[in-house]
Amino acid sequence: MENSTKALLIAAAVLIVIILIALGLSILNSGEDTKAQVASTSESLSLQAESAKDSATSSLKMLSMNEKEKFNYQFEQSFGDGLSAEQCKK
C-alpha cells in the first residue's frame, strides 16, 4: 500500500511538471508572436511617419511658392506687358 501511494505521488508530480513545461513553452511562443507584431507595427509606423514628413515638406514648398506669387503679383502689375524693371524706373 505504501509503494502504490508513492507511485501515485510520483506520477502526479511528473504530470504537473509536464503541464508546467507545456505552459512555459506556450507563454514563450506567445511572447515571440508579440515581438514579431511589435516589429511589424514599428516598421509600418516608421513608413507612415516618413510619408507624412515628405507630404509636409512638399506642402511647405507649395505654400512658399504661393506666397512668392502673391508677393510678386503686387510688383508685376506695375511693370505692364513686356516692360522690364529698368523701363519702369524711368
C-alpha positions in Angstrom: 0.0 0.0 0.0 2.8 2.3 0.9 4.5 1.8 -2.5 1.4 2.4 -4.5 0.8 5.7 -2.7 4.4 6.8 -3.5 3.9 5.7 -7.1 0.8 7.8 -7.5 2.5 10.8 -5.9 5.4 10.4 -8.4 3.1 10.1 -11.3 1.2 13.2 -10.2 4.4 15.1 -9.9 5.5 14.0 -13.4 2.2 15.1 -14.8 2.4 18.5 -13.1 6.0 19.0 -14.4 4.8 18.1 -17.9 1.9 20.6 -17.6 4.2 23.4 -16.4 6.7 22.8 -19.2 3.9 22.9 -21.8 2.5 26.1 -20.2 6.0 27.7 -20.2 6.5 26.9 -23.9 3.2 28.3 -24.9 4.0 31.5 -23.0 7.4 31.7 -24.7 5.8 31.3 -28.2 3.2 33.9 -27.4 6.0 36.3 -26.5 7.7 35.7 -29.8 4.5 36.3 -31.7 4.0 39.6 -29.8 7.6 40.6 -30.6 7.0 40.0 -34.3 3.8 42.0 -34.1 5.6 44.9 -32.4 8.4 44.8 -35.1 5.8 44.9 -37.9 3.9 47.7 -36.3 7.0 49.7 -35.7 8.1 49.3 -39.3 4.6 50.4 -40.5 4.7 53.4 -38.3 8.1 54.4 -39.5 7.0 54.2 -43.1 3.9 56.3 -42.3 6.0 58.9 -40.4 8.4 59.2 -43.4 5.4 59.6 -45.8 3.9 62.3 -43.5 7.2 64.1 -43.4 7.5 64.1 -47.2 3.9 65.3 -47.5 4.5 68.1 -45.1 7.7 69.1 -46.9 6.0 69.3 -50.2 3.1 71.2 -48.8 5.5 73.8 -47.3 7.2 74.2 -50.7 3.9 74.7 -52.4 2.9 77.2 -49.7 6.1 79.2 -50.1 5.6 79.2 -53.9 2.1 80.6 -53.5 3.4 83.2 -51.1 6.1 84.2 -53.7 3.5 84.5 -56.4 1.3 86.7 -54.2 4.2 88.9 -53.3 5.5 89.2 -56.9 2.0 89.9 -58.2 2.0 93.3 -56.5 5.0 94.4 -58.5 4.2 92.6 -61.7 1.2 94.8 -62.1 3.4 97.9 -62.2 5.6 96.5 -65.0 2.9 96.2 -67.5 3.1 94.0 -70.5 6.7 93.4 -71.7 8.2 96.2 -69.6 11.4 95.5 -67.6 12.2 96.8 -64.2 14.7 99.3 -65.8 11.9 100.7 -68.1 9.6 101.1 -65.2 12.1 103.2 -63.3 12.1 105.8 -66.0 
